């Protein structure tokens, strides 16, 4: 066969991509699943439920820390309509619902460690019956001394939440000579920053529907990572995994918690309930259950000590991050890794000393959430930069220009930045778009009650999993006789549009329009285990697998086309669904004809694409090395207007630039930037799941405030910078998470510009602004 | 789909089609909860705060009780007028009623405005009901109807505590009325919460008054909280302001009086100290609005 080798194809495609010639890359295509969502078609798990279904409700712990002396379910069982009450006694396999560290039981059995712990689940014919019978489950507790402050929890004499100490994970970065760095400094600036519990508040709560099928069980649910849910349920049931089939339903928002442990809980409880009763069971958390029992963004206490020369050059940065992990480890043991590696911000600093701790407390547990430790770390790092600039009496922009990462710089872990470091371009773009210098000058001369301010924030964001696990993906393509292409993968769509992006990549390689594609629903029975859909990695990692699958498919088709149109293989062109020989564009056949011919020639049009990212190397003790294969960069500028009498403020304009390497679909990229920005605005301005002595005060959307359309700035200007990375397809970098990071520090710094004082805790409520002005 | 939270077999829903029938049914079933469109009751049922056995659904009376009219010098608003309907009322578009526009602009979401009624807002009797301070500042009365006849109660006397109203078990609130203060008056309302809409206020305040030739001839001020946990008038502040020139000095004095008059508490939304600061700032802004300034 004289077809081109895959490597030659790849090079050809890469060159085309660089020339901007690839068919659909960089095009603002419609998403494959947009219409049904806009129409509100019945597609979610709750839409699929038949009449004979039973409903489950959770009995949560009454205490943040207590011994369970006894559980009695008999009264609840006798309540009308109740069919079963599940407790730890009903778990045939392992009573465990954990991702990395096996510290969390599905049902609490000897003690409870937070008010989010699940003690029992009532299965009833109607949701209200289950709800009412919850009150009849009698649990006898013996309260233990709790600890809620993570700093207190780190002390040796603090109440122990698990058998070992309360520090679950300690991550270090040790670069250069920190003491020497401080000695070289002209100024040393120290500050402490605090962040809050943020709830992801996806429109759809954690939901799973289980149908008993003889020896097997089928689970349909809302989740990010069906294969992990499959393994978790199998473990609880004590079954081999092939008896558990998990289908990811259309998922109404996820944002991270649905890659963590909560989907294990709902799937396992629905499965157990279905097995015990022989009926389908729906376990769909109420909003209250979800906000108490699922993972949230970790609150953080972050201290910075920075050494700086009078000319603005940073000499040393010492950072301690303490994350309030709540009662369980969750994916939080990886969150602290990302937080610690990004703790110093996107700057070149010769001497670094970081300590990151994830700590157990008796608050409800925290875990994976869009940004994964970066929002806390960058809020502190970028706030600290403005505090340093104030001390030096320097424009914060100039301080950043002196120290920021650029090609040739080294990060805090010593990783060398190559030509794909687009941070200078991002900063320059937002400075120009916002007219920063002029406004800074203008706002410095204000008086009166209403004051404006302008603030900057920047970031680097290590792409995909890096130190968080093996970064691989499978994408399966098959072509039907009529020319339609199926794309199947265990990677999931939950609102980002990334799976459409995979089709866009495959379509570009194959040369057929995206309309030919359908995306199969992820199903553990059909699709390969393909790692989690997290870390914004679908395009950067899955995209390479899609490209691989499409290349393999094309290699099968080119010889067929060559014979069919009598053309040398290397001259066969497939463009927009038409096949022709180079130089004979007037004579074409259709994609359908080509596919039909391949079928007749008995060629199997079925390929599996695979990609595994190069492994990342860093030292566990010092953190030094290259923990990520490539980085996304971003910069934002916020402009605020503050009423100095009341502290009320609004964000007038927000300018944001991201270096995404290569925008596969610019419309989707902007969608992610807008969405992340608004979620980040909520984090900055209002969102806080308030815990009081371990109890959630506001577990509902009436008292937990997420931004409405009236709370966002009139202008969010997005700028896309493309400095191609080494890993992603066509140079693409990740984009979904970083936009959530920048609003908090940018707004905080803009308020500081307006009122002269910095607010070092989130959310920045108008009350905090008021008190800062009055202090 | 999930099943509804209430089973029809467990709850009696009385659905009269006229006021007369309603009053009779209520007289026979004084334990029934009265609902119009249930926008206040429904979330409370859902949260398990209340579990009514009987509901008297008076939404069928919309034809009788959805009016806004001027009768002699009285503005009369039927209890079943929804917030959306109120928005379209021409009488309330006069400058002296602009406080209504201010309330409506920040009232819930369009979906809630389409079903929430002014009667329901008043009967909910909590500090988060934004119409109450405005109606207090208009010196409103409520009309209570029963098989025994009708009686009028000042709104101030009607709301006696958080979610406590001066209503006999067989009475329905059918109308809210207040005297048209006349030309030269104006009104304004402001609400501050942790976001711009769909929000329970941290504080709110309504002012009705008349400023002529720079002098405050008359003023009435009410806020969601003054001393207790229900909306009240700030009468000391009103007395201080009456007859004085509307200027910086008067406002400074009024702020002092108001800050002595209020007694506020902390919750997770805001501290008492900050609530007070906001009330004082609002007082100034609303008084200047009376004079026609933004």
Interface residues (C-beta under 8 A of the other chain):
Chain A: X46 X47 X49 X55 X126 X127 X128 X131 X282 X284 X288 X643 X645 X646 X647 X648 X685 X686 X690 X692 X697 X698 X700 X702 X703 X705 X707 X708 X710 X711 X765 X766 X767 X770 X771
Chain B: X1 X2 X3 X4 X5 X6 X7 X43 X47 X48 X192 X194 X195 X196 X197 X198 X199 X200 X268 X269 X270 X271 X274 X277 X278 X281
